[in-house]
Amino acid sequence: METRQISLSFDKAKQWYQGSDETLKVLALQAYTKEELVPSIVYEAILSISGVKPTTCKIDCQSSRFIQTLVELAQLRDIAEYLNKGWKKEEGNTGYFIYYDSRPITTGDTNWDKRHFRVGKHDSVKYPLVYFRNSKDAWEVIKYFEKDYLKVITVF
C-alpha cells in the first residue's frame, strides 16, 4: 500500500478536532497533541459561558511572534477575568500571578512545576501583570494550560 504525507495547519487541525467527524479528529491528533489542541477549545468555552468579551487590539507590526505573544497574553487575561468573577487587583489587595523562574529548583520546594513556572503574590503594589484573585486559580492555569498560554510568560 502506498503511503503519502499531508501537511496540516494548526488552525485546520483545531477545526477538525472540534468537529464531529471522528476520522478528522484522528488525523488532527496525528499532527498535533491533544494538549496543543484542547486549550484553545477551553478558552473559547470560557468566553461563551462567561460573557467575557475577548480582548482585541490593533497592532501595526511585522513580527508574527510578537503578535502571537500579545494574543496569548490577551487570552490569559481573559481567562483570569473569568476566574476572578469581577475581582480586580488594586494597590492594597492581594493578587497572584504566574511567573517563570529559571533558577534551579530546590529539593522540597513545592512552589513550582517542572517547567519552572511559579505563582507569585503582590499585596500592596500593582504592576502590569495578569493577576488572579487566589493562588489556586493561578496553579490550575499552570496545570491545565501546559503549552499554549504559558509560553508568553517566558517572553516578558
DOBANU-936135 format. One record per residue (C-alpha): x, y, z; residue in one letter; residue number from 1. Coordinates in nm, 2 decimals. Layout:
<atoms>
@east->X, north->Y, up->Z, rest->a, nr->NUM $
...
</atoms>
This chain:
<atoms>
@east->0.00, north->0.00, up->0.00, rest->m, nr->1 $
@east->0.13, north->0.34, up->-0.10, rest->e, nr->2 $
@east->0.18, north->0.60, up->0.18, rest->t, nr->3 $
@east->0.16, north->0.97, up->0.13, rest->r, nr->4 $
@east->0.23, north->1.27, up->0.36, rest->q, nr->5 $
@east->-0.01, north->1.56, up->0.41, rest->i, nr->6 $
@east->0.05, north->1.90, up->0.58, rest->s, nr->7 $
@east->-0.20, north->2.03, up->0.82, rest->l, nr->8 $
@east->-0.21, north->2.38, up->0.96, rest->s, nr->9 $
@east->-0.27, north->2.43, up->1.33, rest->f, nr->10 $
@east->-0.59, north->2.62, up->1.27, rest->d, nr->11 $
@east->-0.72, north->2.34, up->1.04, rest->k, nr->12 $
@east->-0.63, north->2.08, up->1.30, rest->a, nr->13 $
@east->-0.82, north->2.27, up->1.57, rest->k, nr->14 $
@east->-1.12, north->2.29, up->1.34, rest->q, nr->15 $
@east->-1.11, north->1.92, up->1.27, rest->w, nr->16 $
@east->-1.06, north->1.83, up->1.63, rest->y, nr->17 $
@east->-1.35, north->2.04, up->1.74, rest->q, nr->18 $
@east->-1.58, north->1.90, up->1.47, rest->g, nr->19 $
@east->-1.80, north->1.59, up->1.49, rest->s, nr->20 $
@east->-1.61, north->1.38, up->1.23, rest->d, nr->21 $
@east->-1.41, north->1.12, up->1.42, rest->e, nr->22 $
@east->-1.18, north->1.05, up->1.12, rest->t, nr->23 $
@east->-1.08, north->1.41, up->1.10, rest->l, nr->24 $
@east->-1.02, north->1.41, up->1.48, rest->k, nr->25 $
@east->-0.78, north->1.12, up->1.45, rest->v, nr->26 $
@east->-0.60, north->1.29, up->1.16, rest->l, nr->27 $
@east->-0.57, north->1.61, up->1.37, rest->a, nr->28 $
@east->-0.42, north->1.41, up->1.66, rest->l, nr->29 $
@east->-0.16, north->1.26, up->1.43, rest->q, nr->30 $
@east->-0.03, north->1.60, up->1.35, rest->a, nr->31 $
@east->-0.07, north->1.77, up->1.69, rest->y, nr->32 $
@east->-0.11, north->1.65, up->2.05, rest->t, nr->33 $
@east->-0.44, north->1.68, up->2.24, rest->k, nr->34 $
@east->-0.27, north->1.92, up->2.48, rest->e, nr->35 $
@east->-0.20, north->2.15, up->2.19, rest->e, nr->36 $
@east->-0.55, north->2.14, up->2.06, rest->l, nr->37 $
@east->-0.75, north->2.15, up->2.38, rest->v, nr->38 $
@east->-0.65, north->2.48, up->2.54, rest->p, nr->39 $
@east->-0.80, north->2.69, up->2.27, rest->s, nr->40 $
@east->-1.12, north->2.50, up->2.29, rest->i, nr->41 $
@east->-1.13, north->2.57, up->2.67, rest->v, nr->42 $
@east->-1.06, north->2.94, up->2.60, rest->y, nr->43 $
@east->-1.35, north->2.96, up->2.36, rest->e, nr->44 $
@east->-1.57, north->2.77, up->2.60, rest->a, nr->45 $
@east->-1.48, north->3.02, up->2.88, rest->i, nr->46 $
@east->-1.57, north->3.31, up->2.65, rest->l, nr->47 $
@east->-1.90, north->3.15, up->2.55, rest->s, nr->48 $
@east->-2.03, north->3.06, up->2.90, rest->i, nr->49 $
@east->-1.89, north->3.37, up->3.09, rest->s, nr->50 $
@east->-1.99, north->3.65, up->2.86, rest->g, nr->51 $
@east->-1.64, north->3.79, up->2.87, rest->v, nr->52 $
@east->-1.56, north->3.97, up->2.55, rest->k, nr->53 $
@east->-1.23, north->3.87, up->2.40, rest->p, nr->54 $
@east->-0.95, north->4.13, up->2.43, rest->t, nr->55 $
@east->-0.89, north->4.29, up->2.09, rest->t, nr->56 $
@east->-0.63, north->4.54, up->1.98, rest->c, nr->57 $
@east->-0.49, north->4.68, up->1.65, rest->k, nr->58 $
@east->-0.12, north->4.65, up->1.60, rest->i, nr->59 $
@east->0.10, north->4.76, up->1.31, rest->d, nr->60 $
@east->0.39, north->4.52, up->1.34, rest->c, nr->61 $
@east->0.58, north->4.29, up->1.11, rest->q, nr->62 $
@east->0.68, north->4.03, up->1.38, rest->s, nr->63 $
@east->0.43, north->3.74, up->1.38, rest->s, nr->64 $
@east->0.59, north->3.61, up->1.70, rest->r, nr->65 $
@east->0.54, north->3.94, up->1.88, rest->f, nr->66 $
@east->0.18, north->3.95, up->1.76, rest->i, nr->67 $
@east->0.12, north->3.59, up->1.87, rest->q, nr->68 $
@east->0.27, north->3.67, up->2.21, rest->t, nr->69 $
@east->0.03, north->3.96, up->2.25, rest->l, nr->70 $
@east->-0.26, north->3.74, up->2.15, rest->v, nr->71 $
@east->-0.16, north->3.47, up->2.41, rest->e, nr->72 $
@east->-0.13, north->3.74, up->2.68, rest->l, nr->73 $
@east->-0.47, north->3.88, up->2.60, rest->a, nr->74 $
@east->-0.62, north->3.53, up->2.62, rest->q, nr->75 $
@east->-0.45, north->3.47, up->2.95, rest->l, nr->76 $
@east->-0.60, north->3.79, up->3.07, rest->r, nr->77 $
@east->-0.95, north->3.69, up->2.95, rest->d, nr->78 $
@east->-0.92, north->3.35, up->3.14, rest->i, nr->79 $
@east->-0.81, north->3.54, up->3.46, rest->a, nr->80 $
@east->-1.11, north->3.78, up->3.42, rest->e, nr->81 $
@east->-1.34, north->3.48, up->3.40, rest->y, nr->82 $
@east->-1.19, north->3.30, up->3.70, rest->l, nr->83 $
@east->-1.17, north->3.63, up->3.91, rest->n, nr->84 $
@east->-1.55, north->3.68, up->3.87, rest->k, nr->85 $
@east->-1.53, north->4.06, up->3.87, rest->g, nr->86 $
@east->-1.25, north->4.10, up->4.12, rest->w, nr->87 $
@east->-0.98, north->4.35, up->4.01, rest->k, nr->88 $
@east->-0.62, north->4.38, up->4.15, rest->k, nr->89 $
@east->-0.58, north->4.72, up->4.32, rest->e, nr->90 $
@east->-0.30, north->4.86, up->4.54, rest->e, nr->91 $
@east->-0.36, north->4.72, up->4.88, rest->g, nr->92 $
@east->-0.53, north->4.39, up->4.80, rest->n, nr->93 $
@east->-0.36, north->4.06, up->4.73, rest->t, nr->94 $
@east->-0.32, north->3.93, up->4.38, rest->g, nr->95 $
@east->-0.14, north->3.63, up->4.25, rest->y, nr->96 $
@east->0.04, north->3.60, up->3.92, rest->f, nr->97 $
@east->0.23, north->3.33, up->3.72, rest->i, nr->98 $
@east->0.59, north->3.38, up->3.65, rest->y, nr->99 $
@east->0.88, north->3.19, up->3.51, rest->y, nr->100 $
@east->1.19, north->3.12, up->3.73, rest->d, nr->101 $
@east->1.49, north->2.98, up->3.55, rest->s, nr->102 $
@east->1.69, north->2.92, up->3.88, rest->r, nr->103 $
@east->1.75, north->2.56, up->3.98, rest->p, nr->104 $
@east->1.46, north->2.41, up->4.17, rest->i, nr->105 $
@east->1.54, north->2.34, up->4.54, rest->t, nr->106 $
@east->1.46, north->1.99, up->4.67, rest->t, nr->107 $
@east->1.15, north->2.01, up->4.89, rest->g, nr->108 $
@east->1.03, north->2.33, up->4.73, rest->d, nr->109 $
@east->0.66, north->2.27, up->4.63, rest->t, nr->110 $
@east->0.60, north->2.62, up->4.49, rest->n, nr->111 $
@east->0.70, north->2.53, up->4.13, rest->w, nr->112 $
@east->0.61, north->2.30, up->3.85, rest->d, nr->113 $
@east->0.85, north->2.10, up->3.63, rest->k, nr->114 $
@east->0.87, north->2.38, up->3.37, rest->r, nr->115 $
@east->0.98, north->2.63, up->3.63, rest->h, nr->116 $
@east->0.66, north->2.82, up->3.65, rest->f, nr->117 $
@east->0.57, north->2.96, up->3.99, rest->r, nr->118 $
@east->0.29, north->3.16, up->4.15, rest->v, nr->119 $
@east->0.39, north->3.49, up->4.30, rest->g, nr->120 $
@east->0.20, north->3.73, up->4.52, rest->k, nr->121 $
@east->0.17, north->4.11, up->4.54, rest->h, nr->122 $
@east->0.00, north->4.27, up->4.84, rest->d, nr->123 $
@east->0.05, north->4.64, up->4.83, rest->s, nr->124 $
@east->0.16, north->4.70, up->4.47, rest->v, nr->125 $
@east->0.01, north->4.66, up->4.12, rest->k, nr->126 $
@east->0.22, north->4.60, up->3.81, rest->y, nr->127 $
@east->0.11, north->4.55, up->3.45, rest->p, nr->128 $
@east->0.06, north->4.17, up->3.51, rest->l, nr->129 $
@east->-0.22, north->3.92, up->3.47, rest->v, nr->130 $
@east->-0.34, north->3.88, up->3.83, rest->y, nr->131 $
@east->-0.56, north->3.61, up->3.98, rest->f, nr->132 $
@east->-0.78, north->3.65, up->4.28, rest->r, nr->133 $
@east->-0.64, north->3.34, up->4.45, rest->n, nr->134 $
@east->-0.33, north->3.12, up->4.41, rest->s, nr->135 $
@east->-0.54, north->2.81, up->4.35, rest->k, nr->136 $
@east->-0.67, north->2.95, up->4.02, rest->d, nr->137 $
@east->-0.32, north->3.05, up->3.91, rest->a, nr->138 $
@east->-0.20, north->2.70, up->3.98, rest->w, nr->139 $
@east->-0.49, north->2.55, up->3.79, rest->e, nr->140 $
@east->-0.40, north->2.76, up->3.49, rest->v, nr->141 $
@east->-0.04, north->2.63, up->3.51, rest->i, nr->142 $
@east->-0.15, north->2.27, up->3.53, rest->k, nr->143 $
@east->-0.41, north->2.29, up->3.26, rest->y, nr->144 $
@east->-0.25, north->2.51, up->3.00, rest->f, nr->145 $
@east->0.08, north->2.33, up->2.98, rest->e, nr->146 $
@east->0.18, north->2.46, up->2.64, rest->k, nr->147 $
@east->-0.01, north->2.74, up->2.47, rest->d, nr->148 $
@east->-0.09, north->3.01, up->2.73, rest->y, nr->149 $
@east->0.22, north->2.99, up->2.94, rest->l, nr->150 $
@east->0.49, north->3.04, up->2.69, rest->k, nr->151 $
@east->0.40, north->3.41, up->2.68, rest->v, nr->152 $
@east->0.52, north->3.45, up->3.04, rest->i, nr->153 $
@east->0.88, north->3.35, up->2.95, rest->t, nr->154 $
@east->0.90, north->3.64, up->2.70, rest->v, nr->155 $
@east->0.85, north->3.92, up->2.95, rest->f, nr->156 $
</atoms>
